[in-house]
Amino acid sequence: MPTYWIIKGLLLLALALLAVLVLRPVRTAKHLAVRRLGMLAIIVFACFAVLFPGILNHLATFIGVEKGINLLVYTLVLALFMQMASSYRRDAEAERRLTRLARAIALSNVRPPKASPADQQTPAAPPSSSGETPGLSNK
Amino acid sequence: MHSFPDTWLVIPLYNEAEVVGDVVRGALPTFPHIVCVDDGSRDGSAEVAIAAGAVVVQHPINLGQGAALQTGFDYVRTQTDGRYVVTFDSDGQHRVSDAVAMRQRAEADDLAIVYGSRFLGTKAQTGWLKALVLKTAALVTRWQTGLRLTDAHNGLRLLRRDALDQVNLQQNRMAHASEIVEQLSKTDLPWAEMPVHIDYTDYSRAKGQSLFNSVNILVELVMR
């Protein structure tokens, strides 16, 4: 059954693309444009599939899938994984930025110790912000 | 007792109000400079630490232990002139005497990095499963960095300022322990590993972070 190799190849190619997308650093404008074009292509294809349901079956048998609905499921599963991967990357990037922000806030509001038994001087931040950071304490 | 004013204890702090006061008070006579990085605690841990005599740097939200450590490092690096940093736990499982031994050895042998290990000597009292996970983590760290550590996930470590300057942790949660070893191994600075005690108190056992944490450590080691 030589035709099965086509769908296998396509699926593997999609997975490889997925891997590249996962590993590649975000390129803002181009990345976004490609995503939008991809989305547009899917919508156009979906329109044709609605108008001429036979198309999906023809396409499916052409590339080696038994039925159009199977092809749809394959595509949806791949789309799901891609979505997961890209949102994971977005989350990771958002967390990095959040961490930098939180750290900057923390370091600009250092709270020196209350007079402790030891006669220590603390080379901490200027005591201007001492004890008056109620906005930052999590209560 | 001898005291080390050139050394800062960095203590990540998250909901440990019950014990952190004792930990700070216990270490203060020996290490007069302590910074607690409060990682968004909701139980007043920060106030307890301040009252006990520690400097407190406070994350506005919870980020994780790795993020807290890096914030502590940044504090010591940018706002103090401390020469050494010792990372210390807030729940009382580390001993001040071990930190002193590390600090003295670093000075005597001109070491930039000293790792604590609960598997050197016969000081560990971990369960076999946890020991297995920790040793696996150490093995993975060895493959990744070439460092022959016996315990890569020990929270007690000492860094000299030149080593501190080259650490920039990105892993906010538990995988920071491997990450810090990885970054330090690239500095080619002189290092050693020393045996330390881990006191598994009823309190730390009750927090029950041992096994679930081990799973997280393993997952984060692989998924990076």
Chai-1 contact restraints between the chains, C-beta under 6 A:
chainA,res_idxA,chainB,res_idxB,connection_type,confidence,min_distance_angstrom,max_distance_angstrom,comment,restraint_id
A,T99,B,L63,contact,1.0,0.0,6.0,A-B,restraint_1
A,T99,B,A67,contact,1.0,0.0,6.0,A-B,restraint_2
A,A102,B,H59,contact,1.0,0.0,6.0,A-B,restraint_3
A,A102,B,P60,contact,1.0,0.0,6.0,A-B,restraint_4
A,A102,B,I61,contact,1.0,0.0,6.0,A-B,restraint_5
A,A102,B,L63,contact,1.0,0.0,6.0,A-B,restraint_6
A,R103,B,T71,contact,1.0,0.0,6.0,A-B,restraint_7
A,I105,B,P60,contact,1.0,0.0,6.0,A-B,restraint_8
A,A106,B,V57,contact,1.0,0.0,6.0,A-B,restraint_9
A,A106,B,Q58,contact,1.0,0.0,6.0,A-B,restraint_10
A,A106,B,H59,contact,1.0,0.0,6.0,A-B,restraint_11
A,A106,B,T71,contact,1.0,0.0,6.0,A-B,restraint_12
A,L107,B,Y75,contact,1.0,0.0,6.0,A-B,restraint_13
A,V110,B,V57,contact,1.0,0.0,6.0,A-B,restraint_14
A,R111,B,I50,contact,1.0,0.0,6.0,A-B,restraint_15
A,R111,B,V56,contact,1.0,0.0,6.0,A-B,restraint_16
A,P112,B,V55,contact,1.0,0.0,6.0,A-B,restraint_17
A,P113,B,I50,contact,1.0,0.0,6.0,A-B,restraint_18
A,P113,B,G53,contact,1.0,0.0,6.0,A-B,restraint_19
A,P113,B,A54,contact,1.0,0.0,6.0,A-B,restraint_20
A,P113,B,V55,contact,1.0,0.0,6.0,A-B,restraint_21
A,K114,B,I50,contact,1.0,0.0,6.0,A-B,restraint_22
A,K114,B,A51,contact,1.0,0.0,6.0,A-B,restraint_23
A,S116,B,G53,contact,1.0,0.0,6.0,A-B,restraint_24
A,A118,B,L28,contact,1.0,0.0,6.0,A-B,restraint_25
A,A118,B,P32,contact,1.0,0.0,6.0,A-B,restraint_26
A,Q120,B,P32,contact,1.0,0.0,6.0,A-B,restraint_27
A,T122,B,V55,contact,1.0,0.0,6.0,A-B,restraint_28
A,P123,B,T80,contact,1.0,0.0,6.0,A-B,restraint_29
A,A124,B,V55,contact,1.0,0.0,6.0,A-B,restraint_30
A,A125,B,Q79,contact,1.0,0.0,6.0,A-B,restraint_31
A,L136,B,Q58,contact,1.0,0.0,6.0,A-B,restraint_32
A,L136,B,P60,contact,1.0,0.0,6.0,A-B,restraint_33
A,N138,B,G40,contact,1.0,0.0,6.0,A-B,restraint_34
A,N138,B,R42,contact,1.0,0.0,6.0,A-B,restraint_35
